[in-house]
Amino acid sequence: MAYVDGFVVPVATKNLKQYRKMAVLGGKLWKKHGALDYKECVGDDLHPGFGLPFPKGIRAKPNETVFFSFIVYRSKADRVAVNKRVMKDPSMEIFMKKMPFDVKRMLCGGFKVLVDPFN
Protein backbone atom coordinates (compact mmCIF):
# COMPACT_ATOMS: atom_id res chain seq x y z
CA MET A 1 0.00 0.00 0.00
CA ALA A 2 1.23 3.51 -0.82
CA TYR A 3 2.78 5.78 1.79
CA VAL A 4 2.64 9.59 1.95
CA ASP A 5 4.77 12.29 3.54
CA GLY A 6 2.63 15.36 4.28
CA PHE A 7 3.68 18.93 5.07
CA VAL A 8 2.02 22.22 5.95
CA VAL A 9 4.18 25.36 5.90
CA PRO A 10 3.54 29.09 6.23
CA VAL A 11 5.47 31.06 3.62
CA ALA A 12 5.98 34.83 3.77
CA THR A 13 4.51 36.55 0.71
CA LYS A 14 7.91 38.07 -0.07
CA ASN A 15 9.38 34.53 -0.31
CA LEU A 16 6.80 32.97 -2.67
CA LYS A 17 9.09 33.13 -5.70
CA GLN A 18 11.92 31.43 -3.77
CA TYR A 19 9.52 28.82 -2.39
CA ARG A 20 8.20 27.99 -5.85
CA LYS A 21 11.75 27.59 -7.15
CA MET A 22 12.57 25.25 -4.26
CA ALA A 23 9.32 23.30 -4.79
CA VAL A 24 9.98 22.76 -8.51
CA LEU A 25 13.47 21.46 -7.69
CA GLY A 26 12.03 19.27 -4.93
CA GLY A 27 9.52 17.70 -7.27
CA LYS A 28 12.19 16.86 -9.81
CA LEU A 29 14.56 15.55 -7.15
CA TRP A 30 12.09 13.28 -5.33
CA LYS A 31 10.63 11.90 -8.56
CA LYS A 32 14.15 11.32 -9.95
CA HIS A 33 14.85 9.12 -6.94
CA GLY A 34 11.62 7.13 -7.08
CA ALA A 35 8.71 9.07 -5.54
CA LEU A 36 5.46 8.34 -7.37
CA ASP A 37 4.04 11.84 -7.00
CA TYR A 38 4.97 15.23 -5.54
CA LYS A 39 2.50 18.07 -5.04
CA GLU A 40 2.87 21.60 -3.68
CA CYS A 41 -0.54 23.17 -3.08
CA VAL A 42 -1.04 26.85 -2.24
CA GLY A 43 -3.85 27.81 0.12
CA ASP A 44 -6.97 29.10 -1.61
CA ASP A 45 -10.08 28.49 0.53
CA LEU A 46 -8.59 28.38 4.01
CA HIS A 47 -11.61 29.56 6.01
CA PRO A 48 -14.34 27.08 4.99
CA GLY A 49 -16.51 27.78 8.06
CA PHE A 50 -15.91 24.49 9.89
CA GLY A 51 -13.03 22.77 11.61
CA LEU A 52 -9.76 24.47 12.54
CA PRO A 53 -8.54 26.54 9.58
CA PHE A 54 -4.97 25.84 8.43
CA PRO A 55 -3.83 29.45 9.04
CA LYS A 56 -4.93 29.29 12.67
CA GLY A 57 -3.49 25.81 13.23
CA ILE A 58 -0.08 26.80 11.89
CA ARG A 59 -0.21 30.31 13.38
CA ALA A 60 0.07 32.01 9.98
CA LYS A 61 0.73 35.72 10.04
CA PRO A 62 -1.24 38.14 7.83
CA ASN A 63 1.68 38.34 5.37
CA GLU A 64 1.98 34.53 4.98
CA THR A 65 0.48 32.02 2.59
CA VAL A 66 -0.15 28.44 3.72
CA PHE A 67 1.08 25.53 1.60
CA PHE A 68 -0.02 21.91 1.86
CA SER A 69 2.42 19.53 0.21
CA PHE A 70 2.77 15.80 -0.15
CA ILE A 71 5.02 13.14 -1.61
CA VAL A 72 3.69 9.69 -2.53
CA TYR A 73 5.78 6.51 -2.34
CA ARG A 74 5.10 2.84 -3.13
CA SER A 75 5.46 1.90 0.54
CA LYS A 76 7.01 3.05 3.81
CA ALA A 77 10.16 1.04 3.01
CA ASP A 78 10.33 2.72 -0.40
CA ARG A 79 9.96 6.12 1.31
CA VAL A 80 13.02 5.37 3.45
CA ALA A 81 15.05 4.30 0.40
CA VAL A 82 13.95 7.28 -1.74
CA ASN A 83 14.72 9.77 1.03
CA LYS A 84 18.19 8.26 1.55
CA ARG A 85 18.93 8.73 -2.16
CA VAL A 86 17.54 12.27 -2.12
CA MET A 87 19.67 13.24 0.89
CA LYS A 88 22.81 12.00 -0.90
CA ASP A 89 22.01 13.94 -4.09
CA PRO A 90 24.29 16.99 -4.58
CA SER A 91 21.19 19.09 -5.46
CA MET A 92 20.15 18.91 -1.81
CA GLU A 93 22.75 21.58 -1.04
CA ILE A 94 20.30 24.11 -2.49
CA PHE A 95 17.65 23.00 0.00
CA MET A 96 20.02 23.16 2.94
CA LYS A 97 21.35 26.68 2.31
CA LYS A 98 18.34 28.73 3.36
CA MET A 99 14.72 27.69 3.50
CA PRO A 100 12.20 30.33 2.31
CA PHE A 101 9.97 29.57 5.31
CA ASP A 102 10.22 29.09 9.07
CA VAL A 103 11.21 25.43 9.43
CA LYS A 104 10.30 25.48 13.14
CA ARG A 105 6.66 26.06 12.21
CA MET A 106 6.47 23.36 9.53
CA LEU A 107 4.02 20.55 10.25
CA CYS A 108 5.08 17.19 8.81
CA GLY A 109 4.55 13.48 9.12
CA GLY A 110 4.34 10.13 7.37
CA PHE A 111 0.96 8.56 6.63
CA LYS A 112 -0.26 5.10 5.68
CA VAL A 113 -2.84 5.29 2.89
CA LEU A 114 -6.17 3.99 4.21
CA VAL A 115 -8.34 4.51 1.13
CA ASP A 116 -7.24 4.93 -2.48
CA PRO A 117 -10.13 4.78 -4.95
CA PHE A 118 -7.70 4.81 -7.88
CA ASN A 119 -6.08 1.49 -6.96
N, C-alpha and C positions, 0 to 999 in steps of 0.2 A: 504494500500500500504506500502511496506517495507520502512525502513528508514536506513540511513547509516551515521556513523561517519567516517570521513576521516582525515588522518594525513600524513604529510611529515616531516621527520626529517633528519638532517645531523648527522652522527655518525662517530666519529674518528676511524680510522682503528684499533688503539690499543684497542678500546672498543667493537669490533664486537662480541667477545665471550660473554661478559657481556650482550650486547644488545640481542643476540639470547636467552640467558637464561631467560631474562626478558620477551621476546616476547612469548616464549613457555609457561611460567607461565601465562602471560596475556591471551593467547588463551584458556587455560584450565579454568581460572577464569571467563572470560566473558561468555564462553559457559556453564559453570556450572550454571550460574545465568540467563540463558535464551537467550543469543545472538544466532542468527541463524548461523552466520559465522564469522570468524576472520582470517584475512590474514595479513602477514607481507611480503612485497615484496622488495627485494634488487635491487637497480639500476643496469641495465645491458646495455641498449642502451639509454644513457641520452643525446646524441647530435645527434638527428635524422635529423638535417638540416633544420628544420622549427619550428616556434613558439619559445617561451622562454624556454630554457632547464631548467629542475629542478635544476641542480647545481647552475646556475646563479640566478634563482629566490629565492633560499634559501640561497644564498651566501656561498655555500660549499667551504671549503678550500681544497687544493690539497690532504691532508691526510684524507679526509672524504668521506664516502660512503653515498649516499642518499637512504632513505627507504620511500616507499609509503605503508601505512597501512590502513586497513579499517575493521569496525565491522558492521555487518548487523543485524538489528532488525525487528520485525514484523511491528512496527509502531513507530511514535515519542513518543507516550505515553508508549509503551513498552520499548523504549530506556531509558526513565526517570526512570522507575521501575527497569530495569536491572542495570543501573548505581548506583542507590541507594543501591541495594543489594551488588554490587561489592565493593562499598566504605565502607560498614560495615563488609566485610569479613576480618578476621584477616590476610590473605595472602597479603593484600594490604600494610602491613607494609614494605614488601620487596620492593615494588615500591617506597614508600615514602622515603626510606633511602637515596639513591643516584642514580639519573638517569644517565645512561651511554651516555648521549647526552646533548646538551645545550637546555634546556627547553625553553629558551627565543627565540630561533630561530625555534621552532616547529610551523608548520602551521597546523591548525585544524579547523574543522567545521562539522556541521550536514547538511545532504542533503536529500531532498525528492527524491525518485526514480521516474524518469519521464518515462523511458522505461525499461521493463524487459522482454526480449523475452522468458524467461524460465517459466513465469507465465501467 
